[in-house]
Amino acid sequence: GSTITFTSALVTGDVIDFIQILGSVLDLGTPSDNTVSLAKLTATGTKDATTFLRGDNSFAAAGGLAQVVSTNFTAVASSNSATFADVSNFNATITPSSSSNKILIIVDCHFGGVQDSYPAIKLFRGSTEIFSGVNASGNQISCFLGYSYIDTPNQSIGQSRTVLDSPNTTSETTYKIQLARPYSSSPVYINRTSQNENAAYTQSKTSGITLMEVTV
């Protein structure tokens, strides 16, 4: 059904064994549906059902949560020192699946004390302090969370903060809390009021730390 044009006229006795088409030798047309496998693609990265093909011709994991780790701190902790110190068991450990992933950190803490107690906590990744205030000067305190004034010894103050950390590792990583009372000589508490009376107006609370590995 096609027309073949020769550059010179054929003569009696000419034999055509085959015709070779030059030019678009790699033009295969449009492949049929479901005929191209992942192995035929030149894109880099892991090619499986958990990844997608990006515009830069590479496979990457879809963004989302790889894992969640949470610690519910139910104990009572206290400090009567201006020096920050670890709060036993107020920590959470996570092992990132990729060094490029980030860790979303949520910290909830309930403080107690008397007037002028000024409780404060710091957040650490291992031995590295992270996300404390950077504008402290003079006698000001750099901390992750804190409270400037507690009105009464029966008052419990709850605070929460969410931050996104880049640990850049696939090793086991522990996030922990340190507590101090940087001002005055009155002790400060976590999960209890200072007076801690056996009364209906005295509240018992818990604190916690949650870690979420965010894939990128």
C-alpha positions in Angstrom: 0.0 0.0 0.0 3.0 2.3 0.0 4.7 4.0 -3.0 8.5 3.4 -3.4 10.3 6.0 -5.6 13.8 5.0 -7.0 16.5 7.5 -7.9 16.9 5.8 -11.2 14.6 3.8 -13.4 14.7 0.0 -13.0 15.8 -2.1 -15.9 14.9 -5.6 -16.9 16.7 -8.1 -14.7 17.0 -5.9 -11.6 16.3 -7.8 -8.4 15.2 -6.2 -5.1 16.1 -8.5 -2.2 15.1 -6.0 0.6 14.4 -2.4 1.3 16.2 -0.6 4.2 14.6 2.5 5.6 17.2 5.1 6.6 16.5 8.2 8.7 14.3 7.6 11.8 15.7 4.2 12.5 14.8 4.5 16.3 11.3 5.7 15.8 9.3 2.8 17.2 6.1 4.8 17.3 4.0 4.8 20.4 4.4 1.7 22.7 1.4 -0.3 23.5 -0.2 0.1 26.9 1.6 -1.8 29.7 4.6 -2.8 27.6 7.3 -0.6 29.2 8.8 -2.0 32.4 10.6 -0.1 35.1 13.9 -1.8 34.1 13.6 0.0 30.7 13.8 3.4 32.2 17.1 5.3 32.6 16.0 7.2 35.7 18.3 7.0 38.7 17.1 5.9 42.2 15.1 3.1 43.6 12.4 2.0 41.2 9.5 0.4 43.1 5.9 0.9 44.2 7.0 3.3 47.1 8.7 5.9 44.8 7.7 8.3 42.1 9.5 9.6 39.0 10.5 13.3 39.4 11.1 15.9 36.7 14.9 15.5 37.0 14.6 11.9 35.8 15.1 10.3 39.2 13.0 8.2 41.5 12.3 9.5 45.0 10.2 8.5 47.9 7.0 10.4 48.3 7.0 12.8 51.2 5.3 11.6 54.4 5.9 10.1 57.8 8.3 7.2 58.0 7.8 6.5 61.7 6.5 8.0 64.9 8.1 7.7 68.4 6.5 9.1 71.5 7.3 9.2 75.2 4.6 10.0 77.8 6.5 11.4 80.8 4.3 10.7 83.8 6.9 11.1 86.6 7.5 14.2 88.7 10.8 16.1 88.2 12.1 19.1 90.1 15.1 21.4 90.1 16.5 23.8 92.7 19.5 24.8 90.7 20.3 27.4 88.1 22.3 24.8 86.2 20.4 22.8 83.6 20.4 19.1 84.2 18.9 16.0 82.4 15.3 15.0 83.4 15.5 11.3 83.8 13.3 9.4 81.3 12.1 12.7 79.7 13.5 11.7 76.3 12.7 9.8 73.1 15.0 7.9 70.7 14.6 7.5 66.9 16.7 6.0 64.1 16.1 7.9 60.9 15.8 5.7 57.8 17.6 8.3 55.6 20.1 11.0 56.4 18.2 13.5 54.3 15.0 13.0 56.3 13.9 15.5 59.0 12.6 14.9 62.5 9.5 16.8 63.6 9.7 17.3 67.4 6.7 18.1 69.6 7.4 18.8 73.3 4.6 19.3 75.9 5.6 20.3 79.4 3.7 21.3 82.5 5.5 23.5 85.0 4.9 24.1 88.7 6.4 26.4 91.2 5.9 29.4 93.5 6.0 33.1 92.7 9.3 34.0 91.1 10.2 30.4 90.3 10.7 30.9 86.6 11.1 27.3 85.4 12.9 26.7 82.1 13.9 23.7 80.0 16.4 23.1 77.2 16.1 20.6 74.3 19.1 18.5 73.3 19.9 16.2 70.4 22.3 13.9 72.0 24.8 16.3 73.7 23.9 19.2 71.3 21.6 21.9 72.5 19.0 22.8 69.8 16.3 25.4 69.3 17.1 27.6 72.3 16.7 31.4 72.2 19.5 33.1 70.2 18.9 36.7 71.3 19.7 36.3 75.1 22.1 38.9 76.4 23.5 39.8 79.7 21.7 37.8 82.4 18.9 36.7 80.1 18.3 32.9 79.9 18.5 31.0 76.6 16.1 28.1 76.7 13.7 26.0 74.6 10.6 26.5 76.8 10.0 28.4 80.0 7.6 30.5 82.0 8.3 34.0 83.3 6.0 34.2 86.3 3.9 31.6 88.2 1.2 33.3 90.2 0.5 30.8 93.0 2.0 27.6 94.4 -1.1 25.8 93.2 -0.7 26.8 89.6 0.4 24.4 86.8 1.4 26.0 83.6 1.4 24.0 80.3 3.5 24.9 77.3 4.0 23.2 74.0 6.4 23.7 71.0 6.9 22.1 67.7 10.2 22.3 65.7 11.7 20.6 62.7 15.2 19.2 63.1 17.7 18.0 60.5 19.9 15.4 62.3 21.6 14.4 59.0 22.2 10.8 60.2 20.9 7.3 60.1 22.2 6.5 63.5 20.1 6.1 66.6 19.4 9.6 67.9 18.0 10.6 71.3 16.2 13.9 72.1 16.1 14.8 75.7 15.0 17.6 78.1 17.0 19.5 80.7 15.4 21.5 83.6 16.6 24.4 85.7 15.3 27.3 87.8 17.5 30.1 86.5 16.1 32.7 88.9 15.3 32.8 92.7 15.9 30.0 95.2 12.5 28.4 94.9 12.4 24.9 93.3 10.5 24.3 90.1 8.6 21.2 89.0 7.4 19.2 86.0 4.0 17.5 86.3 3.1 18.9 89.7 2.3 22.1 91.5 4.7 23.5 94.1 2.2 23.1 97.0 0.8 19.8 95.7 -2.2 19.9 98.0 -4.6 17.0 98.2 -7.5 19.1 96.9 -9.9 19.2 94.0 -8.3 22.3 92.6 -4.8 20.7 92.5 -4.3 19.2 89.0 -2.1 16.2 88.1 -0.8 16.3 84.6 1.7 14.6 82.3 4.2 15.9 79.8 5.7 14.3 76.7 7.9 14.3 73.7 6.9 13.0 70.2 9.3 12.4 67.3 8.1 12.0 63.7 10.5 11.1 60.8 9.4 13.2 57.8 10.6 11.8 54.4 11.8 14.3 51.8 
